Amino acid sequence: MTHRTFRRTRGLVATTLGAGILITGVATATPAAAATPTVSCTSAKAGLAAKLKKDITAALATRKGTVAVGLYDRTTNTTCTLRASTAYDSASVVKVTVLSALLWDAQKHHRALTTREKSLATAMITKSDNASTSTLWKQLGMTKIKAFLTAAKMTQTKPGANGYWGLTQITVTDEQKLLKLLTARNTVLTDTSRAYVNKLMASVVSSQRWGTPYGRPAGVNWHVKNGWLSRATHGWRVHSVGTFKGGGHDYAITVLTHGNSTMNYGINTIQGVAKVIHRDLAAS
């Protein structure tokens, strides 16, 4: 999401979300008040699951806010999750879903994206442009967006109502499903569509390359999309989804956070998790 000024109005935080002014009275997901969940990891590589569980847990030990984590490495059949089904306001992370839905719909009609659509998609992903996202969200409409989510089996994702795409409810489980679709052959997105999304996610402007790529080893290719949004409840939402290939590994990382005091605090939390994941996989 492009940098915006978040201002307090009569005690409520209001923010521009491309489709107009969003007042915090709009309902938002609240995590269940259950016992604090623990990181769960499995792996076909001996010792890797225990190492990742220990290090991700340690990276989050002193961090405030509510953090959800997803990791999947095809090479070692490694999976880690934390709060995998907890819902978060998507902020700009949903833009990868918007582009994927656009491509999926174009595939159904056996057509390529138009020059206009490519221009909007490029601005949406590489610069996190909100106006472009609103245009494509409106063009697709709720029926097509929901149809793509069904095809992708992203059953936990709930599109934001009334044009508020940034309030789409997302989970680690569904974001990881999407990243898997973008990184291996499947029947939902063609190789051409996948390559297009990955090209744009590898071309984000330098100021938005924070988050999950942090600490990756040299020679590991990255693709990233981040999101950030401040509201009166749960403070800053700061998210990062990324895919990585190289060094003998092929993996996807999702980190969703809210309850951050500042945007930078959320970024630091995400990067603390990403750093140990990259390190542990590189050593395995």
DRENTI-593549 format. One record per atom (N, C-alpha, C, O): x, y, z. Coordinates in steps of 0.1 Angstrom, whole numbers, plus 5000, padded with zeros to 4 digits. Example, Ala and Ser with C-alpha at 12.3 -4.5 7.8 and 13.67 -1.06 7.14 Angstrom:
513249435078/512349555078/513249675078/514249675085/512849785071/513749895071/512950005079/513450115080/
END
This chain:
500849885000/500050005000/500950125000/501850135008/500650224992/501450344991/501450425004/500450415012/502450495007/502550565020/501350665021/501150745011/500650665032/499550755033/499550815047/500250765056/498950925049/498850995062/497650935070/496550945065/497950885081/496950835090/496650935100/497550975108/495350985101/495051095110/493951055119/493050975116/493951105131/492851075141/491751175139/491951295138/490551125138/489351205136/488351165146/487751055146/488151255156/487151235167/487451095173/486551015176/488651075176/489050955183/489150825175/489550725180/488750835162/488850725153/489950745143/490150855139/490650635140/491550645129/490850625116/490150535114/491050725107/490450705093/491650695084/492650765085/491550615074/492550605064/491950585050/490950525048/492650635040/492250625026/492650485021/493850455022/491750415016/492050275011/491650264997/491050164992/491950364989/491750354974/490250374971/489950454962/489350304978/487950304974/487250414982/485950414981/487950494990/487250594997/487750595012/488650525015/487050675020/487550685034/486950565042/485750535041/487850505049/487450395057/487450435072/488450475077/486250425078/486150455092/486250335100/485750225096/486850335112/487150215119/485950155125/486050045132/484750205123/483550145128/483250015121/482449935125/483850005109/483649875101/484149755109/485249765115/483349655110/483749535118/485049475113/485349475101/485849435123/487149365120/487249235128/486649225138/488049145122/488149015129/488949035142/489949105143/488548965152/489248965165/489648825168/488748735169/490948805171/491348665174/490648615187/490348685196/490348485187/489748425198/490648425210/491848415209/490048445222/490848465234/491148325240/490748285251/491948245232/492348115236/493748115242/494348225242/494148005246/495547995251/496548025240/496247995228/497648085243/498648125233/499048005225/499647905231/498848005212/499247885204/500747875203/501447975205/501247765200/502747745198/503047705183/502147665176/504247735180/504747705166/504747555164/505247475173/504147505153/504147365150/504947345137/504647415127/505847255137/506647225125/506847075122/506946995132/506847035109/507046905105/508046905094/508047005086/508846805092/509846805081/510346665079/510446575087/510646635066/511246505062/512746515065/513446405064/513246625068/514746645071/514946625086/514346705094/515746535090/516046505104/516446635111/517446695107/515846665122/516246775131/515846915126/515847005134/515346925114/514947065109/513747115116/513647235119/512747035117/511447085124/511747135138/511247245141/512447065146/512747105159/513547235159/513347325168/514547245150/515347365149/514447485146/514547595152/513647475136/512747585132/511747625143/511547745145/511147525149/510247555160/510947635171/510347735176/512147595175/512847655185/513247805181/513047895189/513647815169/514147945165/513048045162/513248165165/511948005156/510848095153/510248135167/509848255168/510148045176/509548075189/510448175196/509948265202/511748155195/512648255202/512548385195/512648495202/512448395182/512348525175/511148605179/511148725178/510048535183/508848595187/508748615202/507748685207/509648565210/509448565224/509248695231/508548715240/509948795226/509848935232/509049025224/508949145227/508348975213/507549065204/506149085209/505448985212/505649205209/504249225212/503449215199/503949215188/502049215201/501149195190/500849055187/501348965194/499949035177/499548895174/500148855161/499848925151/500948755161/501648715149/501248575144/501048485152/501048565131/500748435124/501848405114/502348495107/502248275114/503448235105/503048115097/502448025102/503548115085/503447995076/504747975069/505248075063/505247855068/506447815060/506147685053/505647595060/506547685041/506447555034/507647545024/507847635016/508447445026/509647415018/509447285010/509347175016/509247294997/509047174989/510247074990/510046954990/511447124990/512547044989/512646945001/513046824999/512446995013/512546905025/511146865030/511046805041/510046905023/508746875028/508546925042/508046855051/508947055044/508947115057/507747215058/507547295049/506947205068/505847295071/505947345085/506147275095/505847485087/505647535100/504447625100/504147705091/503747625111/502547715112/502447775126/502847705136/501847885127/501447955140/500248035137/500248125128/499148015144/497848085142/497448075127/497048175121/497547955122/497247935107/495947985103/495748015091/494947975112/493548015108/493048145114/491848165113/493948215120/493548345126/493348445115/494248465106/492248525115/491948615104/492548755107/492548805118/493048815096/493648945097/493049035085/492748985075/492949165088/492649255077/493849245067/495049255071/493549225054/494649195045/495549305042/496749285039/495049435042/495849545037/496249515023/495449445016/497449545018/497849535004/498249395000/498549364988/498349305010/498749165006/497649104997/498049014989/496449154998/495349094989/495649124975/494949064966/496549214972/496749254958/497249134949/497049134937/497949044956/498448924948/497148834945/497148774934/496248834953/494948764951/494248824939/493648764930/494148964939/493449034929/494049004915/493348974906/495449014914/496048984902/495848834897/495648814886/495948744907/495748604904/494248584898/494048504889/493348644905/491948634900/491748694886/491048634878/492448804883/492348864870/492848774860/492248754849/494048714862/494648624853/493748494851/493648444840/493248444862/492448324862/491148344853/490748264845/490548464855/489348494847/489748514832/488948474823/490948574829/491348594815/491648454809/491248434797/492148364817/492348224812/491048164807/491048104797/490048184815/488748124812/488248174799/487448104792/488548294796/488048354783/489148344772/488948404762/490148274775/491248244764/491748374759/491948394747/492048464768/492548594763/493748634772/493948594783/494648724766/495748784774/495248904781/494148964777/495948954790/495649084797/495749194786/496649184778/494949294788/495049414779/496149504783/496749484794/496549594775/497649684779/497249764791/498149784800/496049804792/495549874804/495649794816/496049834827/495149664815/495249574827/496649554831/496949544843/497549534822/498949514825/499549634833/500349624842/499149754828/499649884835/499049894849/499849924858/497849854851/497249864864/497849754873/498149784885/498049634868/498649524876/500049554880/500449524891/500849614871/502249654874/502249754885/503049734895/501449854884/501449954895/500949894908/501449934919/499949814907/499349744919/500349664927/500449674939/501149584920/502149494927/503449564930/503949554941/504049634919/505449684921/505449804930/506449834937/504349884930/504350014937/503350004948/503250104957/502549904949/501449884958/500450004956/499950054966/500150034944/499250144941/497750114944/497250014939/497150194952/495750164957/494750194946/493750114945/494850304939/493850334929/493750224918/492650194914/494950174914/494950064904/494249944910/493449874902/494449914922/493749794929/492249814929/491549724926/491849934933/490349964933/489749944919/488649894918/490449984909/489949974895/489849824892/488749784886/490849744894/490749604891/489749534900/489049434895/489649564912/488649504921/487249524916/486449434916/487049654912/485649684907/485449614894/484349564891/486449604885/486249544872/485949394874/485049344867/486649324883/486349184886/485049164892/484249084887/484749244902/483449224909/483549104919/484349014917/482549104928/482649004939/482448864933/483048764939/481648844923/481348714918/482648644913/482848534916/483348714905/484648664899/485648644910/486448544910/485748734919/486748724930/486448594938/487348514942/485148574942/484848464950/484948334942/485348224947/484748334929/484948224920/486348174920/486748054921/487248274920/488748244920/489048184933/489848084934/488648234944/488948184958/488448044959/489147954965/487248014953/486747874953/487647784945/488047674950/488047824933/488947744925/490347724932/490847614931/490847824939/492047814946/491947744960/492947724967/490747704963/490447644976/490847734988/491247684999/490747864986/491047954997/489747985004/489248095004/489347885012/488047895018/487947985030/486848015035/489148025036/489148105047/489148255044/489148335053/489348285031/489448425027/488148485024/487348435017/487848605031/486548665029/486748805023/487248895030/486348825011/486548955004/485949075012/484849065017/486649185012/486149305019/484849355011/484849354999/483949405019/482649445013/482749595009/483649665013/481849635000/481649774996/482949834991/483149954993/483749754984/484949814977/486149814986/487249854982/485949784999/487049795008/487949665007/487949585016/488749654997/489549534994/490549515005/490949405008/491049625011/492049615022/491549555035/492249525044/490149535036/489549475048/489249325045/488549265053/489649275033/489549135031/490149055042/491249095047/489448955047/489948875058/490848765052/490348685044/492048755057/493048655052/493548575063/493548615075/494048455060/494748375070/496048315064/496248315052/496948275073/498148215068/497848085059/498548075049/496848015063/496547895056/496247925041/496847855032/495448025039/495048055025/496148135017/496348105005/496948215024/498048285017/499048185013/499648195002/499348075021/500247975017/499747895005/500447844997/498447875005/497847804994/498047884981/498447824970/497848014981/498148094970/499548094965/499848084954/500448104975/501948104972/502347964965/503147964957/501747864970/501947724964/501547724950/502147664941/500347784947/499847794933/500747864924/500947844912/501447964930/502348054922/503647994919/504448044911/504047884926/505347834925/505447684921/506547624921/504347634916/504447494910/503247484901/502247544902/503447394891/502347364881/501047324888/501047244897/499947374883/498647334889/497547364878/497847414868/496347324882/495247344872/494447474874/493547494867/494947554883/494247684885/494847794877/494147874870/496147804878/496847914871/497847854861/498547764864/497847904849/498747844839/500147884842/500447974850/501147824835/502547854837/502748004833/503548074839/502048054823/502248184818/501748284829/502348384832/500548254835/500048334845/500948344857/501148454863/501448224861/502248214873/503548304871/504048374880/504148284859/505348364856/505148514856/505948584860/503948554852/503648694852/503548754866/504148854869/502848684875/502748724889/504148724895/504448824902/504848624893/506248614899/507148724894/507948774902/507048764881/507848864876/507549004883/508449074886/506249024885/505949154892/506349154907/506849254912/506149034913/506549024927/508049034929/508549054940/508849014918/510249024919/510749164915/511949184914/509749244912/510149384907/509549494916/509449604911/509249464928/508749564937/509749674939/510949644939/509349794941/510249904943/511149884956/510649814965/512349934956/513349894966/512849924980/513149854990/511950034982/511550074995/510449975001/510149975012/510049874992/509049774997/509549634996/508849544996/510849624997/511549494997/511849445011/512749355012/511149495021/511449445035/510549325037/509849275028/510649275049/509749165053/510349025051/511549005055/509648935045/510048805043/511348785036/512048685039/511848875027/513148845020/514348875030/515448845026/514048935041/515148975050/515948855055/515448755059/517348865053/518248755057/518348645048/518948545051/517748655036/517848545027/519348525022/520048625021/519848405020/521148385015/521448445001/520448454993/522648474998/523048514985/522648404975/522848294978/522148444963/521848344953/520448284954/520048204946/519748324964/518348284966/517348384959/517348504964/516648344949/515748434943/514548464952/514048374959/513948584951/512848624960/511748684951/511948744941/510548674957/509248734952/508548784964/508248694973/508048904965/507448954977/506249044975/506249114965/505349044984/504349154985/504049174999/503749085007/504049305003/503849345017/502549425018/501949475008/502049435030/500849515033/500949585046/501549535055/500349705047/500449775060/499249875061/498849935051/498649875073/497449955075/497249975090/497449885098/496950105093/496750135107/495250165110/494550235102/494750105121/493350125125/493250145140/494250115147/492150195145/492050225159/492150095168/492650095179/491549985162/491649855169/492849775164/493049775151/493549715172/494749625168/495849705161/496649645155/495849845163/496949915158/497349895144/496549895135/498649875141/499149855128/499049705124/499549625131/498449685112/498549555106/499749565096/499849655088/500749475098/501849465089/502049325085/502249235093/502049305072/502149165066/503249155055/503549255049/503749035053/504649005042/504448865038/504448765046/504348845024/504248715019/505348705008/505648805001/506148595008/507248584998/507548444994/507248345002/508048424983/508548294978/509948304974/510448404970/510748194977/512148194975/512648064969/512147954972/513648074960/514147954954/515647964952/516148064947/516447864956/517847864955/518547804967/517847784977/519747774966/520447704977/519947574981/520047524992/519347504971/518747374973/517347374980/516947274985/516747494980/515447494986/514447574977/514847654969/513147544979/512047604972/510947634982/510147534985/510847754987/509947774999/509147904998/509447994991/508047905006/507148015007/507048055022/506947965031/506948185025/506848235039/505748335039/505648425031/504848315049/503748415052/503948465066/503948375075/503948585069/503948635082/502948755083/503048855076/501848735091/500748835093/500848885107/501048805116/500749015109/500749065123/499749185124/499449255115/499249195136/498549315140/498749335155/499349255162/498349455160/498649495174/500049555175/500649555186/500549605164/501849675164/501749815167/500749885162/502649875175/502550015179/502950105167/502450215166/503850055158/504150135146/504350035135/504449915137/504450095123/504750005111/506049945112/506249825109/507050025116/508449965117/508549855128/509349765126/507749865138/507749755148/507249625142/507849515144/506249635134/505749515127/506749465117/506949335116/507349555110/508449505100/509549435107/509949325103/509949485119/511049425126/510649285131/511449195132/509349265135/508849135140/508949035128/509448925130/508449075117/508448985105/509848955101/510148835098/510749045101/512149025097/512848935107/513848865103/512548945119/513148855129/512748705126/513648615128/511548685122/511048545119/511748505106/512248395105/511748595096/512248555083/513748515084/514248425077/514448595091/515948575093/516248435097/517148375092/515548385108/515848255113/515448145104/516048035103/514348165096/513848065087/514848045076/515247935072/515348165070/516348155059/517648085064/518148005057/517948125076/519248065082/519147915084/520047845080/518047875090/517847735093/517747645080/518347535080/517047695070/516947625057/518247615050/518647515045/519047725050/520347725044/521347635050/522147575043/521147605063/522047515070/521647375069/522347285074/520447345064/519947205063/520347135051/519947015049/
END
